[in-house]
Amino acid sequence: MPMRWSVWIVLILACATLYAQEGQLQSDFRRESEHVKEDCGSFSFKSIASCGQELFTDHPLHIAAGSIAPQNGFGLGAAFVTHYTPNENWRLSWDVDAVGSFNGSYRAGAYMKIIHTPPQQIHVTTGPSTAPKKSDLTVHPYTVFNLSAQTISLNKLLFFGEGPNSTLAGQSVFGMTETILGGSVIKPVYEWAALSKLNLALLGEVNGRFVNIRGNSGESSPTIGQIYNEGTAPGFTTQPAFLQLGEGIRLEPNLFSNHLQLNYLGNFQQFFAPSNSAFSFRRWTIDLGHNFPLYQNSISNQPKDTNGPDECASAVGATSCPSVSRNRTGTVGVRLLISESAADTGSAVPFYFQPTLGGSDINGNPVLSSFQDYRFRAPNVLLLRESFEHSIWGPVGFSFAADEGKVALTRGDVDFGNLRHSFSTGLTLRAGGFPQVFLLFAWGGGEGHHTIASMNTSLLGGSARPSLY
């Protein structure tokens, strides 16, 4: 219960800071009111689409919607977004939201971004009259500091046991509340021309994580305590507070005239449990994403570091989300993810911090979609994903993906042998800044099929929320 108060403290501090900007907020609310009257004043198909985009994406206040987590339903609530620019070198933004679902689950959070925006100097030189060289002038990415406070309560999560050999007969149910207080920094490295072309950035994070695990006796499956204990579900009986640190490096170059977009991440995290070191551990993650746009006009849907989760601006300083595109867009993607954890002798990785494969994970990412949500869980995971998405009409697209992956109890078992597989196909919706929606039918893997309908928890182009593991 005390952790919930941390969110309200952040909200009060944010409101107190913004009080001096009351004139700016009044102006923002007035403009939003005018936009609503303009876009929602008639009942034509065009006006209905414009009205929906206005209600779900405009600022400072809009409807917040999205799938909270698999098995916990669709969340609906409100979001408040505002900005303040004290000078030409800094831009501050606040993002506050709260949503709840019909099964009693909820998420509330406050997110602040401090963006360093120094003017970029352009040097003009003169020389002999020769053919001009191709310009290398680009707008470099910004250094971004993030502060956040988030509490999420999930009433239905599934646990089948640890490791690759868990069975459907071992399905159990539990609930979890997690509060995350912390900050992070993204520091681009553009001072050297060779590195700037790699779009390289250094990452750092410091988080306090406070977890509470509870049983759930209101489902058809048994509650977790009826099947598992501390030996088979590490961390089930006690959940200490964690100090979680992280350091990483990210590369996002666009190669071959933007026909190849790379998204490479290397990350190292340390989870310290000061009150019970038996649950301290370390985690390494390598995530290698490759996107092949099929057309020059294909729109990048990558999250923008400078946006909060409830923002979809196309650039720093922009006041509106991008409009719905009706251009042909299509992308082929290939991704390799390897994550390994290590604990000292006598210590264990808590089951609630272990990654999962199957259906969608707790962050809402579809992985091995034909299996049940959270089907395979272990400290170590390997995933291969090949995907294809192409627009059909306007914001509606067609998607196909093939997944191969496995979880492992020991790092030595992380290899490319005996991979589980799954296939999925369906429709996607990417409409301006509206949260991405997908409806998928998945099959393969020997455990039947699975239908997934989900809406992203962030606006399209908005940054991701803190990972829950």
N, C-alpha and C positions, 0 to 999 in steps of 0.2 A: 504493500500500500504506500509506503513512503516514496517509492520510486515514481509513482504516478504524479506525485506533487512536483517532481523535477520538471515534468513537461509544462505544468501550469506556471512554474516560476519563470521558465524561459519565455512563455507567452506574455506574462506580465512585463518582463524586462523589455521584450520587443515592443510592446504597446507603449511603454513609457518612453522608449527611445524615439518612437515615431510620433509622439504627441506634438513635438515641435514642428513637425511637417504636416500639421492638420490642414493647412491651405492646399498643399499639394494633393493630399488624399481627397479633400472635397472636390478638387478639380478632376481627379481620376474617377471618382464615383459619378460625377456629373456626366462625363464623357461616356462612361459605361451605360448609364441610364439612357443616354441619347442613342447609343448603338442598339440597345435592346428594343427601344421603341421603333427604330428604323428597320431592324431585321425581323422582328417578331410581330409586326403590325398587320400582316396579311397571311393568307393560308395557301399560297401557291407552293409548288414543290420546291422551287428555288429558295423562297423565303423560309420554308421549314428547315431546309438544310443550313441556311445562314443563321437562323435562330438557334438551332442546336449547337453549331460551332460557337456562337456568341455565349450561350449559357454555360458551356462546358470548358471554355478556354480563355475568356476575356479576364482582365484584371481591373481592379484589385480583388473582386470577389467573384467566384464562380462555383458551379456544382463540382464536387469531387466524386469520382466514381472509379471503380476498378475491382478486380478479383483480389480479395485480401490475401488468401493463400489457398492452395488446393484443399478441398473438403470443407472449407469454411465460408463458402458462398460469396455473393456479390456485395461489395461495400458501397454505401452511398452516404454522402455528407457534404461538407463545404470546405473551400480553400480560400485563403487570403494571401495575396501577393502584392508586394510593393517594393520600391527602390528609392535610394537616396544617393546622390552624387555630390560629395562634399567638395571635390576639386577635380581637375583633369587627370589626376594620377590614380584615383580610387573610385570604385563604384560598389555600393553596398546593396544587397537585396535580402528581403525576408520572405519566407514561404511557410505558412502555417496551415495545417489541414487536420481534419478528423473525419473518419468514416466508420460506419458500423454495418453489420450484416444481420440477417434474420435469425441466425443461430446464436447470436449474442457475442460474436467475435467483434473486435474493434481495433483500430489503429489511430493514434494521435501523434503528431510530430510537429516540431518547429525546426526550420533549417535556415541558416544564414550563410551567405556567400560574400566574401571580401575579395574583390577582383582588382588586381593591379593593372591599370590601363595607362602606362606612360606613353606620351606621344612618340611615334616612330619617326626617327630622323631620316630624311632622304637627302643623300649627297649627290650633287650634280657636278660632273667633271666634263672638261672639254679636251679634245685631242684632234688628231688628224682626221680629215674627212674620209671616213671609211664606212663600209656597210655596218649598220648598227647591230649589236649583238642582241640575242633574244633576252628580253627582260627577265630578271630573277626576282623582281619586286613582288613580295607577297606580304600579307598581313600576318604577323607572327601570332601564335596563340598567347593567351594571358596566363600569368600566375594567379591561381585561385586558392584561397583559403576557405575551408568549409567548417562550420560549427553546427552541430545537430543534437537534438534531444528527441527520442522517439520511444513510445511504448506501444507494444502490440500484444493483444491477447487472443489466442487461437484455441477454440474449444474442441476441435476435432483434428487430431493428427494421428497417422497410422504408424505402427511399428511392427515389423515382421521378424525382428531379430537381426543380429549383426551378421555380416559376411555374405558371400555369393551363394551360399547353400541354404539360405532361409527359405521357408515354404509359405504358401498361402494359408495353410492351416495354423500358422503362428501369428496371424493377424490380431493385433490388439489396438486399443484406442487410448489416447491420453490428451491432456490439454497443457498449454504452455503460455506463460506470460514472459516477455523479454523486454527490458528497458535498456536502451543504448544511449550513452552520453559521451560525446567525443568530438574530435575534429580531425581534419586531414588537410593536406596541401598537395597541389599539382604544380610542379615547377618545370615549365618547358625549357629546353636547352636549345637556344637558337643563336648563341653568340658566335658559333663557328658555322660557316656555310655548309660544310659537309654534314654536320649533325642536323642543321635546320631542315635539310631535304628529307631526313629520316622522320621528321616530326616527333622527336624524342622528348620524353618528359620523365622526370623523377617524381616518385610518389612516396608519401609518408602519412601515417595515421596513428592516432592514439584514441582508444575507446575504453570506456568502462562498460562492462556487460553484466547485467543482473537478470538471472533466469529463475523462474519458479515452475516446476513440473507438478502436475496434478493428475489424478485419475479421472476417468469419464465412464460412469456406469449407465449412461442413458442411451447407449447404442446397442445394436444387435451383436456386435463383436465384444469380447471380454475387455475389461479395463486392463491396462498394462500390468498392474500389480498382481493380477490373478495368474499371469503366465510367467512374468519375468521378475528378476531380482537384481540386486546390485552387481552380481557376478555376470549376468547375461545382458544387462543394460547398464553399463557404467554411468554413474551420475543420477540414477533413478531416485535414490533415497536422500541425497543431499546435493544442493546446487550452490557452491560458493560463488562469491563475486569474482569477476575476472578483470584484470587489466590486460588489454589486448593491444599490442604494438604491431606495426607493419611497415615494411619498406619495399619499394618496387621500382621497376623501370618499364616504360611503355613506348612502343614504336608504332606509328600510324602513317607510314609513307604511302603516297599514291604514285604508282609506277606505270610506265608504258602509256603515257598520255591518259592516265586515269582509268586504264583498262584492268588494272590490278590494284586493289586496295587491301593493305595489310593492317591487321590489328593484333599486335603481339604484346603480351603482358607476361612479365616475370615478377613474382611476388613472394615475399617471405614474411610470415606472421608468427608472433609469439603470444601465447595465451598463458598468463600468470595467474594462479589462484593463491594469493597470499595466505588465506586462512586454511587452505588444504592443498598443499603442493602435490598431492597424489593425482590431481586433475590438471596439472600444468602440462602443456605440450607445445610443439612447434609444427608449422605447416609450410610446405613449399608448393607453389602453384605455377604451372606453365600453361598459358592459354594462347594458342596460335590460330588466329582467324584469317581467312583468305576470301575476299569477295571479288568476283569478276563481273562488273557491270556490262550488260549487253549493249547498251546504247550510251552515246555521249551525254544525253539529257537525263540519264538515270539519276534520281534524287537520292542523296545520302540520308539515311534514317538513323545514323549514329547519334547517341545522346551527346549533348553539348555540355562541356564542363561548366560553362558560365551560366547555364540555366538551372533553376531549382526543379524539383520533381513536378511542380505544378506550373511550370513555365515552358513555352514552346517557341520563344523568339528565335528568329533565324540568325541574329547577330546581337552583340552587346549594344545596348541602346535602342534596339528595335522595340516598337510599342505594340506590335500585333504578331499573331502567329502566321505562318505561311498559308496561303490559300490552297484549296484542294486542287491537286494537279490532275490533268487529264491526258498528260503525255504518256507515251509508251515507256514503261520502266521494267527492267528485269535484271535479276542478279543470280549468279551461281555462287554458292558458298561452300567452303571446306574448312572444318574446324577440328583442331586437336587439343584436348584438354587433359592434363595430367596433374593430379593433386595428391601429395603424400604427406603424412603426418608422422611425427616421432615423439614418444614420451619416454622419460627416464625409467629405469628398472623400478618396478613397483607402482608406476603411475599408469593412467589410462586416459584415452581421449573420451570425454563425455559423449554419450550417444546423441544428445541433442545438438552437438556441434559437428557431427559427422555429415559429410555430403551424401546425397541420395541420388539414385537413378531409378527411373520409372514414373510414368505419367508426367507430372511436373514436380519440381523440387519446391522447397518451402518459399523460395524467392519468386516462384511462378515461372521458371524456365522449363519448357518441355524437353525432356530427355528420356529416351526409350519409351515413347508415348504409349505403346500398346499395353504396357504393364500398368498395374495399379500405382496410384500416387505413392511416393516414398517406398517403393517396393524393395529396393536393395540399398542397404546402408552399411558403411564401413569407413574407417579413417582414410583409406586410400581409394582413388577412383581414376579410371581412364575412360575417355569418351572420344569417339570419332563421329562427326556429323557431316553429311553431304546434303546440301539443300538447294532448292530451286524455287524462285518466286517470280511471277510475271503478272503485270496488270492485265485485267480483262476489260473493265470499263471504269473510267474515272478512278475513284479510290479503291475499288474492289479488285482483288488479285487472287491468283491461284498459287497454291503452295504445295510442294512435295519435299519430303525429307527422309533420309535413311540414316539410322543411328546404329552404331556398334559400341558396346561398352561393357565394363565390368567393375565391380568393387572388390577390394582385397583387404584382409585383416592385417597382412604384413606387406611392407614395401617390396620385398622380393617377389611377390606374386603379381605385381603390376607389370603385365606384359600383353602381347597381342594374341595370346592363345585363349581359346574357349570364350570368345566374346559373345555376349547376348546381342540380339539384333531386333530392330523394330522399323516399321515403315509407317509414314503418316502422309495424308493428303487432305486438302480442304481449302477453305476460303479465308482470305485476310482482308482487313479494312484498315487503310492508312489514309485518313481524311484530314489534311491540313495538320493542325496540332492536336486533333482528337486522339485519345489514347488508342493504341493499336488493339484491334480486336481480331481474334482468330477462332475459327470453328474447324476442328480437325477430326478425322476418323483414322485411327491407327490400328495396325494389325501386325502379326508376326511375333515370333518369340516363344510360341508354344503355350501361352497362358490366356488365349482369347484375344479380344479386341477391346478398344477403349475409345470413347468419344469425349473430346475435350472442347469446351467453350470457355474462353477466357478473355478478359480485358486487362491490358497493362495497368500497373499501379501508378505510372507516370504518364504525363502528356507526351505525345510523339515529339522527340527532340529534347525532352526533359532529362535531367540526370537521374541515375538510379538511386533508390533509397539504400540505406545501410544494409548490407547482407546480414541475414539472421543466423549465419553460421561462419 
